[in-house]
Amino acid sequence: MNQDYGFPDRPIPIGQRDTATRSEFISRTYNHLMASIVGFALFEIWLFTSGLAEPIAKTLLSGSWLLVLGAFMVVGWLATRVAHSSANPGAQYAALAGYVAAQGIIMVPMLYIADMNFPGVIQNAAFVTMAGFAGLTAVAFVTRKDFSFLRGMLMWGGVLALLAIVSAVLFGFELGTWFSVAMVGLAGAAILHDTSSILREYPEDRHVAAALQLFASVALMFWYVLRLFMASDD
């Protein structure tokens, strides 16, 4: 399945390397993931303390959300492609940093609304997200199960979610609580799938790409956990 991630020349996957090499790869991956999460949090703190969050939120909320979503998808695709296919570490780090920044900007409107109207929910959502991620990661590591079978479900679920979001924007209806619940479940499945893939399929020199993949799933879960908290406080 290496070719699914765009790895050039089909390098030896980490699952076929010795224990020491696998352990080092996993350590580097999760260190980079934690650095990405901390970087995301610091970026958001800077946006809010500098006063930039409010104009960003108002600009994004007043414009076409479909254009914003489309731009974010393009940035995400480019960042993922570069991180997975480039052998240049600088390009990989640039892709990860760009993706974290893009996530930071697209999250601003909801974080701004949450901060203004629902005190404490951001911290609660962050805690639940990290607890969920830790639990799912433990399941993947302890069971050593191959979760690659989730790939088809994730692709189909992603297409349905995108259609639902586009329809909601075009026709003006709200995506309710159950949609958020389903998306949290989809993000959880993505974490299981990504963790399994990282343990088996990624090449030794793609720990930055692995961290980006996991960060994307964690960010997706955080977005919809936060939506659930905001809905419950409404």
C-alpha positions in Angstrom: 0.0 0.0 0.0 3.0 2.3 0.0 2.0 3.7 -3.4 -1.2 5.0 -1.9 0.8 7.5 0.0 2.9 8.6 -3.0 6.2 7.2 -1.7 8.8 7.2 -4.5 10.6 4.1 -5.6 8.7 1.9 -3.1 11.2 2.1 -0.3 11.3 -0.5 2.4 8.4 0.1 4.8 9.1 0.6 8.5 7.2 -2.6 9.3 9.9 -4.6 7.7 12.8 -2.9 9.5 14.5 -4.1 12.7 13.0 -3.2 16.1 15.5 -0.4 16.9 14.8 1.3 13.6 11.0 1.0 14.1 11.2 2.4 17.7 13.3 5.4 16.5 10.9 6.1 13.7 7.9 6.0 16.0 9.6 8.2 18.5 10.5 10.8 15.9 6.9 10.7 14.5 5.2 11.3 17.8 7.7 14.0 18.8 6.9 15.8 15.6 3.2 15.3 16.2 3.5 16.8 19.7 5.5 19.7 18.3 2.9 20.3 15.7 0.1 20.4 18.3 2.1 22.7 20.5 2.9 24.9 17.4 -0.8 25.0 16.5 -1.8 26.0 20.1 0.9 28.7 20.2 -0.2 30.0 16.8 -3.8 30.3 17.9 -2.7 32.1 21.2 -0.7 34.5 19.1 -3.6 35.2 16.7 -5.9 35.9 19.6 -3.5 37.9 21.8 -2.4 40.0 18.8 -5.9 40.9 17.9 -5.7 39.2 14.5 -8.2 36.5 15.3 -11.2 38.9 15.2 -10.6 40.3 11.7 -9.7 36.8 10.4 -12.9 35.3 11.8 -15.1 38.1 10.5 -13.4 37.9 7.0 -13.9 34.2 6.8 -17.4 34.2 8.1 -18.5 37.0 5.8 -17.1 35.4 2.7 -17.9 32.2 0.8 -17.2 29.2 3.1 -17.0 27.0 0.0 -14.0 29.1 -1.3 -12.3 28.9 2.1 -12.9 25.1 2.3 -11.7 24.7 -1.3 -8.5 26.7 -0.6 -7.9 24.7 2.6 -8.3 21.4 0.7 -5.8 22.5 -1.9 -3.3 23.5 0.7 -3.9 20.2 2.6 -3.4 18.2 -0.6 -0.2 20.0 -1.5 1.2 19.8 2.0 0.5 16.1 2.2 1.8 15.4 -1.3 5.1 17.2 -0.6 5.6 15.7 2.8 5.1 12.1 1.5 6.9 12.4 -1.8 9.8 14.8 -1.3 13.2 13.4 -0.1 14.2 16.9 1.0 13.8 17.3 4.8 13.4 21.1 4.4 10.5 20.6 2.0 8.9 18.1 4.4 9.1 20.5 7.3 7.8 23.4 5.2 4.8 21.2 4.2 4.1 20.3 7.9 4.4 23.9 9.0 2.2 25.2 6.2 -0.5 22.6 7.0 -0.4 23.5 10.7 -0.7 27.2 9.8 -3.6 26.5 7.5 -5.4 24.5 10.2 -4.8 27.3 12.6 -6.4 29.9 10.3 -9.4 27.8 9.3 -10.1 27.1 13.0 -10.1 30.8 13.9 -13.8 31.5 13.3 -15.1 28.6 15.4 -12.5 29.2 18.1 -13.5 32.9 18.1 -17.2 32.1 18.5 -16.4 29.5 21.2 -14.2 32.0 23.1 -16.7 34.7 23.0 -19.8 32.7 23.8 -18.9 29.4 25.5 -16.2 30.0 28.1 -14.1 26.9 28.9 -15.3 24.7 26.0 -12.1 25.0 24.0 -10.0 23.6 26.9 -12.6 20.9 27.5 -12.7 19.9 23.8 -8.9 19.8 23.7 -8.8 17.5 26.7 -11.4 15.1 25.3 -9.7 15.1 21.9 -6.3 14.3 23.4 -7.8 11.6 25.6 -9.6 10.0 22.7 -6.4 10.2 20.6 -4.4 8.5 23.4 -6.9 5.8 23.8 -7.2 5.0 20.1 -3.4 5.1 19.7 -3.1 2.6 22.6 -5.6 0.3 20.9 -3.6 0.4 17.7 -0.3 -0.2 19.5 -1.5 -2.9 21.9 -3.5 -5.0 19.4 -1.1 -4.5 16.5 -4.1 -5.0 14.3 -4.0 -4.0 10.7 -6.6 -1.3 10.3 -6.0 -0.8 6.6 -9.5 -2.2 5.9 -10.9 1.1 7.2 -9.5 2.9 4.2 -12.5 2.4 2.0 -14.9 3.4 4.7 -12.9 6.6 5.3 -12.9 7.5 1.7 -16.6 6.9 1.4 -17.3 8.7 4.6 -15.2 11.6 3.6 -17.1 12.0 0.3 -20.4 11.9 2.1 -19.3 14.4 4.7 -18.0 16.8 1.9 -21.3 16.5 0.1 -23.2 17.2 3.3 -21.1 20.3 4.1 -21.4 21.7 0.5 -25.1 21.1 0.6 -25.5 22.8 3.9 -23.6 25.9 2.6 -25.5 26.0 -0.6 -29.0 25.4 0.7 -28.7 27.0 4.1 -29.5 24.2 6.5 -27.7 23.3 9.7 -25.6 20.1 10.2 -26.8 19.0 13.6 -25.4 17.1 16.5 -25.6 13.7 14.9 -23.4 14.9 12.0 -20.8 16.0 14.5 -21.0 12.7 16.3 -20.5 10.8 13.0 -17.6 13.0 12.2 -15.9 12.3 15.6 -16.4 8.7 14.8 -14.9 9.1 11.3 -11.9 11.0 12.8 -11.4 8.2 15.3 -11.4 5.6 12.5 -8.8 7.8 10.7 -6.6 7.8 13.8 -6.7 4.0 13.9 -6.0 3.7 10.2 -3.2 6.2 10.2 -1.5 4.7 13.3 -1.7 1.3 11.7 -0.3 2.6 8.5 2.6 4.3 10.3 3.5 1.1 12.1 3.6 -0.8 8.9 3.8 1.1 5.7 5.8 4.4 6.0 9.4 4.5 5.0 12.0 5.3 7.6 12.6 8.8 6.4 9.0 9.9 6.3 8.4 10.6 10.0 7.4 14.2 9.1 4.7 12.9 6.7 3.5 10.5 9.3 3.2 13.3 11.9 1.3 15.4 9.4 -1.1 12.5 8.7 -1.8 12.1 12.4 -2.1 15.8 13.0 -4.8 16.1 10.3 -6.9 13.4 12.0 -6.4 14.9 15.5 -7.4 18.4 14.1 -10.5 16.9 12.5 -11.5 15.2 15.8 -10.9 18.4 17.8 -13.1 20.5 15.3 -16.1 18.2 15.8 -15.6 17.6 19.5 -15.6 21.4 19.9 -18.8 21.6 17.8 -20.4 19.1 20.2 -19.5 21.0 23.3 -20.8 24.3 21.7 -24.1 22.6 20.8 -24.5 21.2 24.3 -24.0 24.7 25.8 -26.4 26.3 23.4 
